Amino acid sequence: YFSPRISHDGKRIAYDLSETTAGMGDIWVLDLDRGIPTRLTFDLLNESGPIWSPDDERLLFFRETSGRSDLLTIPSDGTGQPETVLANGSRNFASDWSGAAKSIVLQVATDRETGLSLYSTENSKAEPWPSTPFAQKQARISPDGRWISYDSDESGRMEVYVRGLSPAAGKWRVSSDGGAFSVWSRDGRELFYVAPDSKVMSVPIRPRPTFEGGAPIPLFKIPGELMGLVSLGIQTQYDVSPEGRRFLMNLSTSPQGERSISLVTNWTSLLPR
């Protein structure tokens, strides 16, 4: 399982279910009331990173092929076929879809760095946001569409920053001792992230004309290893429920029956026995 996202109404979970040996994923949706999953994509290529549209009627995801990643959408009810949103030959990975900002924030990966772009849902055009020599990833747009939180290594290690949707609006660092994978609460009054010691942190956000965040508060330690935390992958592996009280986390486990290889040294000493 990869990249779980809870729908805005809290009734469904979208995720990528990958075949472990081939490493190819497909998009699935789990109905939480009925406990029944529905498969949405059937392509042999890797498809992952589902993101709910603002009205929960469609899912945005990426499809990897021939060294590039295209963005597509598909109806979330299991009907219809995928439709291409962006196919420009680059490695595009969507991070968030904001109805208030009428934008999709993208991670664009190259061999040297990962930067951010904003794709306008009005004019179907992607523009860099903003261009820097540092890695920028895991971006999320605030519920009111005014701010973007993201991870950057500009200080020498990954920290969480908040910047205005217009880069000229200012920039603030919100994590104190390293952090990544920021997620906004649905009311915009909290910003969650994961600290290097695997603690989930909460930053209180004050509703004012300019951005103002409080000191990070530790909530709990993740009960296990969060998928992608060590590698700081391109997809956030947890989400927060609409009421902000529950966390859905994709934890690394050792499945039963997993095959392993054992190396026995000095085995000749066992022969006399």
Accessible surface in RSA format (square Angstrom, percent):
REM  Atomic radii and reference values for relative SASA: ProtOr
REM  Chains: A
REM  Algorithm: Lee & Richards
REM  Probe-radius: 1.40
REM  Slices: 20
REM RES _ NUM      All-atoms   Total-Side   Main-Chain    Non-polar    All polar
REM                ABS   REL    ABS   REL    ABS   REL    ABS   REL    ABS   REL
RES TYR A   1   145.57  68.0 123.18  70.1  22.39  58.3  81.52  61.3  64.05  79.0
RES PHE A   2    72.12  36.1  72.05  44.6   0.07   0.2  72.05  43.7   0.07   0.2
RES SER A   3     3.98   3.4   3.56   4.7   0.42   1.0   3.10   6.6   0.88   1.2
RES PRO A   4    11.24   8.2  11.22  10.2   0.02   0.1  11.22   9.3   0.02   0.1
RES ARG A   5    23.91  10.0  23.91  12.2   0.00   0.0   5.38   7.4  18.53  11.2
RES ILE A   6    17.07   9.7  12.31   9.2   4.76  11.5  12.31   8.9   4.76  12.9
RES SER A   7     0.00   0.0   0.00   0.0   0.00   0.0   0.00   0.0   0.00   0.0
RES HIS A   8    79.50  43.4  66.45  46.2  13.05  33.4  45.09  46.5  34.41  40.0
RES ASP A   9    77.87  54.5  48.56  48.3  29.31  69.3  36.92  86.9  40.96  40.8
RES GLY A  10    19.35  23.9   0.00   N/A  19.35  23.9   5.41  14.9  13.94  31.2
RES LYS A  11   118.13  57.6 116.75  71.6   1.39   3.3  61.24  55.1  56.90  60.6
RES ARG A  12    50.87  21.4  50.87  25.9   0.00   0.0  18.34  25.1  32.54  19.7
RES ILE A  13    18.99  10.8  18.99  14.1   0.00   0.0  18.99  13.7   0.00   0.0
RES ALA A  14     0.00   0.0   0.00   0.0   0.00   0.0   0.00   0.0   0.00   0.0
RES TYR A  15    18.39   8.6  18.39  10.5   0.00   0.0  10.02   7.5   8.37  10.3
RES ASP A  16     3.83   2.7   3.83   3.8   0.00   0.0   0.00   0.0   3.83   3.8
RES LEU A  17    59.76  33.3  53.70  38.4   6.05  15.2  53.70  37.7   6.05  16.3
RES SER A  18    23.01  19.4  10.25  13.7  12.76  29.4   7.67  16.3  15.34  21.5
RES GLU A  19    89.34  51.3  80.28  60.7   9.06  21.6  62.94 121.7  26.40  21.6
RES THR A  20   126.86  90.2  96.86  98.2  30.00  71.5  82.56 110.9  44.30  67.0
RES THR A  21   126.40  89.9  87.55  88.8  38.85  92.6  81.01 108.8  45.39  68.6
RES ALA A  22    64.51  59.3  37.33  57.6  27.19  61.8  47.56  67.0  16.95  44.9
RES GLY A  23    43.59  53.8   0.00   N/A  43.59  53.8  27.58  75.7  16.01  35.9
RES MET A  24    86.28  44.7  82.31  54.5   3.97   9.5  82.04  69.8   4.24   5.6
RES GLY A  25     0.18   0.2   0.00   N/A   0.18   0.2   0.00   0.0   0.17   0.4
RES ASP A  26    15.56  10.9  15.56  15.5   0.00   0.0   1.11   2.6  14.45  14.4
RES ILE A  27     0.00   0.0   0.00   0.0   0.00   0.0   0.00   0.0   0.00   0.0
RES TRP A  28    52.33  21.0  52.33  25.3   0.00   0.0  49.72  26.5   2.61   4.2
RES VAL A  29     6.70   4.4   5.97   5.4   0.73   1.8   5.97   5.2   0.73   2.0
RES LEU A  30    47.19  26.3  47.19  33.8   0.00   0.0  47.19  33.1   0.00   0.0
RES ASP A  31    33.22  23.3  32.98  32.8   0.24   0.6   5.83  13.7  27.38  27.3
RES LEU A  32    78.13  43.5  53.97  38.6  24.16  60.7  55.09  38.7  23.04  62.0
RES ASP A  33   119.15  83.5  81.70  81.3  37.44  88.5  29.58  69.6  89.56  89.3
RES ARG A  34   151.60  63.7 122.27  62.3  29.33  69.8  64.57  88.2  87.03  52.7
RES GLY A  35    50.58  62.4   0.00   N/A  50.58  62.4  26.04  71.5  24.54  55.0
RES ILE A  36    80.78  46.0  79.89  59.5   0.89   2.2  80.13  57.7   0.64   1.7
RES PRO A  37    63.28  46.1  50.38  45.9  12.90  46.9  50.38  41.6  12.90  80.2
RES THR A  38    56.04  39.9  52.48  53.2   3.56   8.5  36.05  48.4  19.99  30.2
RES ARG A  39    86.77  36.4  74.17  37.8  12.59  30.0  12.55  17.1  74.22  45.0
RES LEU A  40    11.31   6.3   0.05   0.0  11.26  28.3   1.73   1.2   9.59  25.8
RES THR A  41     3.15   2.2   0.00   0.0   3.15   7.5   3.15   4.2   0.00   0.0
RES PHE A  42   136.84  68.5 114.89  71.2  21.96  57.1 115.53  70.0  21.31  61.0
RES ASP A  43    52.53  36.8  37.43  37.3  15.10  35.7  13.74  32.3  38.79  38.7
RES LEU A  44   162.32  90.4 149.91 107.2  12.40  31.2 152.88 107.4   9.44  25.4
RES LEU A  45    64.77  36.1  64.68  46.3   0.09   0.2  64.68  45.4   0.09   0.2
RES ASN A  46    26.30  18.1  25.51  24.6   0.79   1.9   5.56  13.4  20.74  20.0
RES GLU A  47     0.12   0.1   0.12   0.1   0.00   0.0   0.00   0.0   0.12   0.1
RES SER A  48     7.75   6.6   7.75  10.3   0.00   0.0   3.41   7.3   4.35   6.1
RES GLY A  49     1.69   2.1   0.00   N/A   1.69   2.1   0.46   1.3   1.22   2.7
RES PRO A  50     1.11   0.8   0.00   0.0   1.11   4.0   0.00   0.0   1.11   6.9
RES ILE A  51     3.38   1.9   3.38   2.5   0.00   0.0   3.38   2.4   0.00   0.0
RES TRP A  52     7.04   2.8   4.63   2.2   2.41   5.7   4.63   2.5   2.41   3.9
RES SER A  53     4.46   3.8   4.46   5.9   0.00   0.0   4.46   9.5   0.00   0.0
RES PRO A  54    57.18  41.7  37.31  34.0  19.87  72.2  39.16  32.3  18.02 112.0
RES ASP A  55    92.12  64.5  66.14  65.8  25.98  61.4  43.85 103.2  48.27  48.1
RES ASP A  56    11.87   8.3  11.11  11.1   0.76   1.8   6.14  14.4   5.74   5.7
RES GLU A  57   115.23  66.2 105.93  80.1   9.30  22.2  32.77  63.4  82.46  67.3
RES ARG A  58    64.86  27.2  64.86  33.1   0.00   0.0  37.56  51.3  27.30  16.5
RES LEU A  59     0.00   0.0   0.00   0.0   0.00   0.0   0.00   0.0   0.00   0.0
RES LEU A  60     0.00   0.0   0.00   0.0   0.00   0.0   0.00   0.0   0.00   0.0
RES PHE A  61     0.45   0.2   0.00   0.0   0.45   1.2   0.45   0.3   0.00   0.0
RES PHE A  62     9.17   4.6   8.68   5.4   0.49   1.3   8.68   5.3   0.49   1.4
RES ARG A  63    45.76  19.2  45.76  23.3   0.00   0.0   4.78   6.5  40.98  24.8
RES GLU A  64    59.92  34.4  55.98  42.4   3.93   9.4  16.40  31.7  43.52  35.5
RES THR A  65    27.11  19.3  21.04  21.3   6.06  14.5  10.24  13.8  16.87  25.5
RES SER A  66   108.07  91.3  56.14  74.9  51.93 119.6  42.42  90.3  65.64  92.0
RES GLY A  67    69.54  85.8   0.00   N/A  69.54  85.8  42.91 117.7  26.63  59.7
RES ARG A  68    84.86  35.6  82.15  41.9   2.70   6.4  11.72  16.0  73.13  44.3
RES SER A  69     0.96   0.8   0.96   1.3   0.00   0.0   0.00   0.0   0.96   1.3
RES ASP A  70    12.50   8.8  12.50  12.4   0.00   0.0   2.22   5.2  10.28  10.3
RES LEU A  71     1.31   0.7   1.31   0.9   0.00   0.0   1.31   0.9   0.00   0.0
RES LEU A  72     7.29   4.1   7.29   5.2   0.00   0.0   7.29   5.1   0.00   0.0
RES THR A  73     9.62   6.8   9.62   9.8   0.00   0.0   4.69   6.3   4.92   7.4
RES ILE A  74     3.14   1.8   3.14   2.3   0.00   0.0   3.14   2.3   0.00   0.0
RES PRO A  75    23.72  17.3  23.72  21.6   0.00   0.0  23.72  19.6   0.00   0.0
RES SER A  76     6.14   5.2   2.59   3.5   3.55   8.2   0.00   0.0   6.14   8.6
RES ASP A  77    99.72  69.8  70.48  70.2  29.23  69.1  41.20  97.0  58.52  58.4
RES GLY A  78    38.57  47.6   0.00   N/A  38.57  47.6   5.65  15.5  32.92  73.7
RES THR A  79    83.09  59.1  78.01  79.1   5.07  12.1  70.47  94.7  12.61  19.1
RES GLY A  80    48.80  60.2   0.00   N/A  48.80  60.2  28.75  78.9  20.05  44.9
RES GLN A  81   142.69  79.8 134.95  98.6   7.74  18.4  57.56 122.5  85.13  64.6
RES PRO A  82    41.49  30.2  21.52  19.6  19.97  72.6  21.52  17.8  19.97 124.1
RES GLU A  83   104.37  59.9 100.39  75.9   3.98   9.5  32.33  62.5  72.04  58.8
RES THR A  84    88.09  62.7  55.48  56.2  32.61  77.7  30.34  40.8  57.75  87.3
RES VAL A  85    41.48  27.3  21.23  19.2  20.24  48.8  25.34  22.0  16.13  43.8
RES LEU A  86    23.08  12.9  20.87  14.9   2.21   5.6  23.08  16.2   0.00   0.0
RES ALA A  87    58.59  53.9  23.65  36.5  34.94  79.5  24.01  33.8  34.58  91.6
RES ASN A  88    84.60  58.3  49.71  48.0  34.89  84.0  36.82  88.6  47.78  46.2
RES GLY A  89    51.20  63.1   0.00   N/A  51.20  63.1  24.70  67.8  26.50  59.3
RES SER A  90    40.37  34.1  33.31  44.5   7.06  16.3  11.14  23.7  29.23  40.9
RES ARG A  91    91.06  38.2  90.20  46.0   0.86   2.0  23.31  31.9  67.75  41.1
RES ASN A  92     1.30   0.9   1.30   1.3   0.00   0.0   0.00   0.0   1.30   1.3
RES PHE A  93     0.65   0.3   0.65   0.4   0.00   0.0   0.65   0.4   0.00   0.0
RES ALA A  94     2.37   2.2   0.79   1.2   1.58   3.6   0.79   1.1   1.58   4.2
RES SER A  95     7.48   6.3   3.63   4.8   3.85   8.9   6.12  13.0   1.36   1.9
RES ASP A  96    21.96  15.4  21.96  21.9   0.00   0.0   0.02   0.0  21.95  21.9
RES TRP A  97    42.13  16.9  33.68  16.3   8.45  19.8  28.08  15.0  14.05  22.8
RES SER A  98    10.97   9.3   5.02   6.7   5.95  13.7   9.23  19.6   1.74   2.4
RES GLY A  99    37.48  46.2   0.00   N/A  37.48  46.2  21.09  57.9  16.39  36.7
RES ALA A 100    66.69  61.3  21.88  33.8  44.81 101.9  34.62  48.8  32.07  84.9
RES ALA A 101    19.45  17.9   0.00   0.0  19.45  44.2   6.68   9.4  12.76  33.8
RES LYS A 102   107.57  52.5 103.96  63.8   3.61   8.6  60.72  54.7  46.85  49.9
RES SER A 103    11.41   9.6  11.41  15.2   0.00   0.0   0.00   0.0  11.41  16.0
RES ILE A 104     3.33   1.9   3.33   2.5   0.00   0.0   3.33   2.4   0.00   0.0
RES VAL A 105     0.00   0.0   0.00   0.0   0.00   0.0   0.00   0.0   0.00   0.0
RES LEU A 106     0.55   0.3   0.55   0.4   0.00   0.0   0.55   0.4   0.00   0.0
RES GLN A 107     0.35   0.2   0.35   0.3   0.00   0.0   0.27   0.6   0.08   0.1
RES VAL A 108    35.38  23.3  32.89  29.8   2.50   6.0  32.89  28.6   2.50   6.8
RES ALA A 109    10.35   9.5   6.49  10.0   3.86   8.8   6.49   9.1   3.86  10.2
RES THR A 110    76.79  54.6  60.42  61.3  16.36  39.0  63.97  85.9  12.82  19.4
RES ASP A 111   150.84 105.7 109.01 108.5  41.83  98.9  36.96  87.0 113.89 113.6
RES ARG A 112   227.52  95.5 189.59  96.6  37.92  90.3  73.28 100.2 154.24  93.5
RES GLU A 113    77.73  44.6  66.73  50.5  11.00  26.2  25.13  48.6  52.60  42.9
RES THR A 114    17.17  12.2  16.26  16.5   0.91   2.2   0.67   0.9  16.50  24.9
RES GLY A 115    21.88  27.0   0.00   N/A  21.88  27.0  20.48  56.2   1.40   3.1
RES LEU A 116     6.12   3.4   0.00   0.0   6.12  15.4   0.14   0.1   5.98  16.1
RES SER A 117    12.61  10.7  12.61  16.8   0.00   0.0   1.00   2.1  11.61  16.3
RES LEU A 118    29.02  16.2  26.59  19.0   2.43   6.1  26.59  18.7   2.43   6.5
RES TYR A 119    14.01   6.5  13.97   7.9   0.04   0.1   6.01   4.5   8.00   9.9
RES SER A 120    26.98  22.8  25.58  34.1   1.40   3.2  20.18  43.0   6.80   9.5
RES THR A 121    56.54  40.2  28.57  29.0  27.96  66.6  22.51  30.2  34.03  51.4
RES GLU A 122   126.26  72.5  88.79  67.2  37.47  89.2  36.80  71.2  89.46  73.0
RES ASN A 123   100.51  69.3  75.20  72.7  25.31  60.9  39.18  94.3  61.33  59.3
RES SER A 124    78.21  66.1  56.33  75.2  21.88  50.4  26.59  56.6  51.62  72.3
RES LYS A 125   119.89  58.5 115.14  70.6   4.75  11.3  66.46  59.8  53.43  56.9
RES ALA A 126    33.45  30.8  12.00  18.5  21.46  48.8  12.24  17.2  21.21  56.2
RES GLU A 127    84.84  48.7  84.41  63.9   0.43   1.0  46.44  89.8  38.40  31.4
RES PRO A 128    94.44  68.8  75.49  68.8  18.96  68.9  75.49  62.3  18.96 117.8
RES TRP A 129     8.29   3.3   7.77   3.8   0.52   1.2   8.29   4.4   0.00   0.0
RES PRO A 130    24.76  18.0  19.05  17.4   5.70  20.7  23.44  19.4   1.32   8.2
RES SER A 131   104.11  88.0  68.02  90.8  36.09  83.1  38.53  82.1  65.58  91.9
RES THR A 132    39.08  27.8  25.16  25.5  13.91  33.2  30.02  40.3   9.05  13.7
RES PRO A 133   111.94  81.6  81.97  74.7  29.97 108.9  89.71  74.1  22.24 138.2
RES PHE A 134    86.31  43.2  82.28  51.0   4.04  10.5  84.74  51.4   1.58   4.5
RES ALA A 135    21.06  19.4  17.96  27.7   3.10   7.1  17.96  25.3   3.10   8.2
RES GLN A 136     4.83   2.7   4.83   3.5   0.00   0.0   0.43   0.9   4.39   3.3
RES LYS A 137    29.39  14.3  29.39  18.0   0.00   0.0   1.28   1.2  28.11  29.9
RES GLN A 138     6.61   3.7   4.12   3.0   2.48   5.9   3.03   6.4   3.58   2.7
RES ALA A 139     0.16   0.1   0.00   0.0   0.16   0.4   0.00   0.0   0.16   0.4
RES ARG A 140    17.47   7.3  17.47   8.9   0.00   0.0   2.13   2.9  15.34   9.3
RES ILE A 141     9.51   5.4   0.07   0.1   9.44  22.7   0.07   0.1   9.44  25.6
RES SER A 142     3.30   2.8   2.40   3.2   0.90   2.1   2.40   5.1   0.90   1.3
RES PRO A 143    59.41  43.3  29.42  26.8  29.99 109.0  42.15  34.8  17.27 107.3
RES ASP A 144    79.47  55.7  55.15  54.9  24.33  57.5  42.89 100.9  36.58  36.5
RES GLY A 145     7.45   9.2   0.00   N/A   7.45   9.2   1.26   3.5   6.19  13.9
RES ARG A 146    98.70  41.4  89.53  45.6   9.18  21.9  44.90  61.4  53.80  32.6
RES TRP A 147    20.39   8.2  20.39   9.9   0.00   0.0  13.29   7.1   7.11  11.5
RES ILE A 148     0.00   0.0   0.00   0.0   0.00   0.0   0.00   0.0   0.00   0.0
RES SER A 149     0.00   0.0   0.00   0.0   0.00   0.0   0.00   0.0   0.00   0.0
RES TYR A 150     0.61   0.3   0.61   0.3   0.00   0.0   0.00   0.0   0.61   0.8
RES ASP A 151     1.30   0.9   1.30   1.3   0.00   0.0   0.15   0.4   1.15   1.1
RES SER A 152     0.87   0.7   0.87   1.2   0.00   0.0   0.03   0.1   0.84   1.2
RES ASP A 153    50.77  35.6  45.44  45.2   5.33  12.6   9.65  22.7  41.12  41.0
RES GLU A 154    58.97  33.9  36.91  27.9  22.06  52.5   5.56  10.8  53.41  43.6
RES SER A 155    63.46  53.6  20.98  28.0  42.48  97.9  32.06  68.3  31.41  44.0
RES GLY A 156    72.01  88.8   0.00   N/A  72.01  88.8  37.50 102.9  34.51  77.3
RES ARG A 157   119.13  50.0 112.45  57.3   6.67  15.9  55.26  75.5  63.87  38.7
RES MET A 158    30.62  15.9  23.85  15.8   6.76  16.1  23.61  20.1   7.01   9.3
RES GLU A 159     0.51   0.3   0.51   0.4   0.00   0.0   0.00   0.0   0.51   0.4
RES VAL A 160     0.00   0.0   0.00   0.0   0.00   0.0   0.00   0.0   0.00   0.0
RES TYR A 161    10.66   5.0  10.66   6.1   0.00   0.0   7.26   5.5   3.40   4.2
RES VAL A 162     0.00   0.0   0.00   0.0   0.00   0.0   0.00   0.0   0.00   0.0
RES ARG A 163    44.20  18.6  44.20  22.5   0.00   0.0   0.00   0.0  44.20  26.8
RES GLY A 164     0.55   0.7   0.00   N/A   0.55   0.7   0.55   1.5   0.00   0.0
RES LEU A 165    45.14  25.1  40.50  29.0   4.64  11.7  40.67  28.6   4.47  12.0
RES SER A 166    66.99  56.6  59.75  79.7   7.24  16.7  42.81  91.2  24.18  33.9
RES PRO A 167    45.94  33.5  40.91  37.3   5.03  18.3  41.16  34.0   4.78  29.7
RES ALA A 168   101.95  93.7  59.96  92.5  41.99  95.5  72.76 102.5  29.19  77.3
RES ALA A 169    56.14  51.6  26.09  40.3  30.05  68.4  39.07  55.0  17.07  45.2
RES GLY A 170    27.38  33.8   0.00   N/A  27.38  33.8  27.23  74.7   0.15   0.3
RES LYS A 171    85.88  41.9  58.44  35.9  27.43  65.3  32.88  29.6  52.99  56.4
RES TRP A 172    80.64  32.4  75.05  36.3   5.59  13.1  57.30  30.6  23.33  37.9
RES ARG A 173   114.70  48.2  82.24  41.9  32.46  77.3  24.13  33.0  90.57  54.9
RES VAL A 174    12.09   8.0   3.27   3.0   8.82  21.2   8.29   7.2   3.81  10.3
RES SER A 175     3.77   3.2   0.00   0.0   3.77   8.7   0.13   0.3   3.63   5.1
RES SER A 176    52.77  44.6  40.55  54.1  12.22  28.2  33.46  71.3  19.31  27.0
RES ASP A 177    98.15  68.8  93.13  92.7   5.02  11.9  29.43  69.3  68.73  68.5
RES GLY A 178     1.49   1.8   0.00   N/A   1.49   1.8   0.79   2.2   0.71   1.6
RES GLY A 179     4.55   5.6   0.00   N/A   4.55   5.6   2.80   7.7   1.75   3.9
RES ALA A 180     3.43   3.2   3.43   5.3   0.00   0.0   3.43   4.8   0.00   0.0
RES PHE A 181     1.24   0.6   1.20   0.7   0.04   0.1   1.24   0.8   0.00   0.0
RES SER A 182     0.36   0.3   0.00   0.0   0.36   0.8   0.00   0.0   0.36   0.5
RES VAL A 183     4.03   2.7   4.03   3.7   0.00   0.0   4.03   3.5   0.00   0.0
RES TRP A 184    16.90   6.8   8.36   4.0   8.54  20.1   8.36   4.5   8.54  13.9
RES SER A 185     6.85   5.8   5.78   7.7   1.08   2.5   6.73  14.3   0.12   0.2
RES ARG A 186    78.20  32.8  59.58  30.4  18.62  44.3  39.82  54.4  38.38  23.3
RES ASP A 187   101.18  70.9  69.15  68.8  32.02  75.7  43.11 101.5  58.07  57.9
RES GLY A 188    16.78  20.7   0.00   N/A  16.78  20.7   8.19  22.5   8.59  19.2
RES ARG A 189   132.61  55.7 128.98  65.8   3.62   8.6  36.09  49.3  96.52  58.5
RES GLU A 190    58.22  33.4  58.22  44.0   0.00   0.0  16.09  31.1  42.12  34.4
RES LEU A 191     0.00   0.0   0.00   0.0   0.00   0.0   0.00   0.0   0.00   0.0
RES PHE A 192     1.83   0.9   1.83   1.1   0.00   0.0   1.83   1.1   0.00   0.0
RES TYR A 193     1.76   0.8   1.76   1.0   0.00   0.0   0.00   0.0   1.76   2.2
RES VAL A 194     1.75   1.2   0.00   0.0   1.75   4.2   0.00   0.0   1.75   4.8
RES ALA A 195    11.26  10.4  11.26  17.4   0.00   0.0  11.26  15.9   0.00   0.0
RES PRO A 196    92.06  67.1  57.78  52.7  34.28 124.6  68.07  56.2  23.99 149.1
RES ASP A 197    71.76  50.3  59.96  59.7  11.80  27.9  45.85 107.9  25.91  25.8
RES SER A 198    21.75  18.4  21.75  29.0   0.00   0.0   4.05   8.6  17.71  24.8
RES LYS A 199    80.51  39.3  80.51  49.4   0.00   0.0  30.07  27.1  50.44  53.7
RES VAL A 200     0.00   0.0   0.00   0.0   0.00   0.0   0.00   0.0   0.00   0.0
RES MET A 201    22.19  11.5  22.19  14.7   0.00   0.0  20.84  17.7   1.35   1.8
RES SER A 202     4.55   3.8   4.55   6.1   0.00   0.0   1.22   2.6   3.33   4.7
RES VAL A 203     0.25   0.2   0.25   0.2   0.00   0.0   0.25   0.2   0.00   0.0
RES PRO A 204    46.13  33.6  46.07  42.0   0.06   0.2  46.13  38.1   0.00   0.0
RES ILE A 205    16.34   9.3  10.29   7.7   6.05  14.6  10.29   7.4   6.05  16.4
RES ARG A 206    97.08  40.8  93.40  47.6   3.68   8.8  22.59  30.9  74.49  45.1
RES PRO A 207    96.96  70.7  62.98  57.4  33.98 123.5  76.72  63.3  20.24 125.8
RES ARG A 208   125.43  52.7 116.07  59.2   9.36  22.3  32.07  43.8  93.36  56.6
RES PRO A 209   116.61  85.0 101.69  92.7  14.92  54.2 108.13  89.3   8.48  52.7
RES THR A 210    92.27  65.6  91.62  92.9   0.66   1.6  65.93  88.6  26.34  39.8
RES PHE A 211    13.17   6.6   2.75   1.7  10.41  27.1   5.26   3.2   7.91  22.6
RES GLU A 212    61.57  35.4  58.05  43.9   3.52   8.4  24.86  48.1  36.72  30.0
RES GLY A 213    31.15  38.4   0.00   N/A  31.15  38.4   2.68   7.4  28.47  63.8
RES GLY A 214    15.84  19.5   0.00   N/A  15.84  19.5   8.90  24.4   6.94  15.5
RES ALA A 215    77.52  71.3  61.37  94.7  16.15  36.7  66.94  94.3  10.58  28.0
RES PRO A 216    31.13  22.7  15.52  14.1  15.61  56.7  15.52  12.8  15.61  97.0
RES ILE A 217    90.37  51.4  90.05  67.1   0.32   0.8  90.37  65.1   0.00   0.0
RES PRO A 218    78.20  57.0  63.01  57.4  15.19  55.2  63.02  52.0  15.18  94.3
RES LEU A 219    77.23  43.0  44.40  31.8  32.84  82.5  47.67  33.5  29.56  79.6
RES PHE A 220    71.83  35.9  59.98  37.1  11.85  30.8  71.70  43.5   0.13   0.4
RES LYS A 221   122.53  59.8 105.64  64.8  16.89  40.2  87.10  78.4  35.43  37.7
RES ILE A 222     5.76   3.3   0.15   0.1   5.62  13.5   0.15   0.1   5.62  15.2
RES PRO A 223   104.02  75.8  73.13  66.7  30.88 112.3  88.29  72.9  15.72  97.7
RES GLY A 224    44.94  55.4   0.00   N/A  44.94  55.4  31.82  87.3  13.12  29.4
RES GLU A 225    94.96  54.5  87.84  66.5   7.12  17.0  31.15  60.3  63.81  52.1
RES LEU A 226     0.97   0.5   0.51   0.4   0.46   1.2   0.51   0.4   0.46   1.2
RES MET A 227    51.94  26.9  51.64  34.2   0.30   0.7  29.81  25.3  22.13  29.3
RES GLY A 228    23.63  29.1   0.00   N/A  23.63  29.1  15.34  42.1   8.29  18.6
RES LEU A 229    26.99  15.0  21.48  15.4   5.51  13.9  21.48  15.1   5.51  14.8
RES VAL A 230   130.02  85.6 102.15  92.5  27.87  67.2 108.73  94.5  21.29  57.7
RES SER A 231    87.66  74.1  56.84  75.9  30.82  71.0  53.71 114.4  33.95  47.6
RES LEU A 232    45.82  25.5  44.88  32.1   0.94   2.4  44.93  31.6   0.89   2.4
RES GLY A 233    24.33  30.0   0.00   N/A  24.33  30.0  24.22  66.5   0.11   0.2
RES ILE A 234    50.93  29.0  46.77  34.8   4.16  10.0  46.77  33.7   4.16  11.3
RES GLN A 235    21.29  11.9  17.05  12.5   4.24  10.1  10.27  21.9  11.02   8.4
RES THR A 236     8.14   5.8   2.88   2.9   5.26  12.5   0.12   0.2   8.02  12.1
RES GLN A 237    10.13   5.7   9.84   7.2   0.30   0.7   0.52   1.1   9.61   7.3
RES TYR A 238     0.00   0.0   0.00   0.0   0.00   0.0   0.00   0.0   0.00   0.0
RES ASP A 239     6.29   4.4   6.29   6.3   0.00   0.0   0.00   0.0   6.29   6.3
RES VAL A 240     3.19   2.1   2.38   2.2   0.81   2.0   2.38   2.1   0.81   2.2
RES SER A 241     4.75   4.0   3.97   5.3   0.78   1.8   3.97   8.5   0.78   1.1
RES PRO A 242    42.07  30.7  29.65  27.0  12.42  45.1  29.90  24.7  12.18  75.7
RES GLU A 243    88.36  50.7  55.03  41.6  33.33  79.4  52.00 100.6  36.37  29.7
RES GLY A 244    19.67  24.3   0.00   N/A  19.67  24.3   5.44  14.9  14.23  31.9
RES ARG A 245   204.94  86.0 173.56  88.5  31.38  74.7  55.22  75.5 149.72  90.7
RES ARG A 246   160.69  67.5 157.13  80.1   3.56   8.5  68.76  94.0  91.93  55.7
RES PHE A 247    47.57  23.8  16.82  10.4  30.74  80.0  17.67  10.7  29.90  85.6
RES LEU A 248    53.58  29.8  49.96  35.7   3.62   9.1  52.82  37.1   0.76   2.1
RES MET A 249    36.01  18.7  11.95   7.9  24.06  57.3   9.24   7.9  26.78  35.5
RES ASN A 250    18.16  12.5  13.95  13.5   4.21  10.1   6.24  15.0  11.92  11.5
RES LEU A 251    49.71  27.7  36.42  26.1  13.28  33.4  36.42  25.6  13.28  35.7
RES SER A 252    42.52  35.9  26.18  34.9  16.35  37.7  21.94  46.7  20.58  28.8
RES THR A 253   111.01  79.0  79.75  80.8  31.26  74.5  66.04  88.7  44.97  68.0
RES SER A 254    97.42  82.3  71.38  95.3  26.04  60.0  32.84  69.9  64.57  90.5
RES PRO A 255    85.72  62.5  70.77  64.5  14.95  54.4  80.86  66.8   4.87  30.3
RES GLN A 256   187.38 104.8 153.90 112.5  33.49  79.7  62.21 132.4 125.17  94.9
RES GLY A 257    78.24  96.5   0.00   N/A  78.24  96.5  43.25 118.7  34.99  78.4
RES GLU A 258   112.70  64.7  81.72  61.8  30.98  73.8  35.69  69.0  77.02  62.9
RES ARG A 259   231.57  97.2 203.60 103.8  27.97  66.6  81.14 110.9 150.43  91.2
RES SER A 260   102.61  86.7  65.94  88.0  36.67  84.5  43.88  93.4  58.73  82.3
RES ILE A 261   173.09  98.5 139.65 104.0  33.44  80.6 142.74 102.8  30.35  82.4
RES SER A 262    99.01  83.7  66.95  89.3  32.06  73.9  38.05  81.0  60.96  85.4
RES LEU A 263   159.57  88.9 128.82  92.2  30.75  77.3 129.48  90.9  30.09  81.0
RES VAL A 264    91.24  60.0  74.72  67.6  16.51  39.8  78.12  67.9  13.12  35.6
RES THR A 265   104.29  74.2  85.34  86.5  18.95  45.2  59.24  79.6  45.04  68.1
RES ASN A 266   110.44  76.2  88.61  85.6  21.83  52.6  35.62  85.7  74.83  72.3
RES TRP A 267   146.72  58.9 145.30  70.3   1.42   3.3 118.04  62.9  28.68  46.5
RES THR A 268    74.51  53.0  67.96  68.9   6.54  15.6  46.11  61.9  28.40  42.9
RES SER A 269    60.26  50.9  39.74  53.0  20.52  47.3  39.48  84.1  20.78  29.1
RES LEU A 270    90.58  50.4  82.60  59.1   7.98  20.1  82.67  58.1   7.91  21.3
RES LEU A 271   124.91  69.6  98.60  70.5  26.31  66.1 101.87  71.5  23.04  62.0
RES PRO A 272   120.12  87.5  76.65  69.9  43.47 158.0  89.63  74.0  30.49 189.5
RES ARG A 273   231.07  97.0 162.07  82.6  69.00 164.3  81.44 111.3 149.63  90.7
END  Absolute sums over single chains surface
CHAIN  1 A    14262.9      10859.3       3403.6       7897.5       6365.5
END  Absolute sums over all chains
TOTAL         14262.9      10859.3       3403.6       7897.5       6365.5
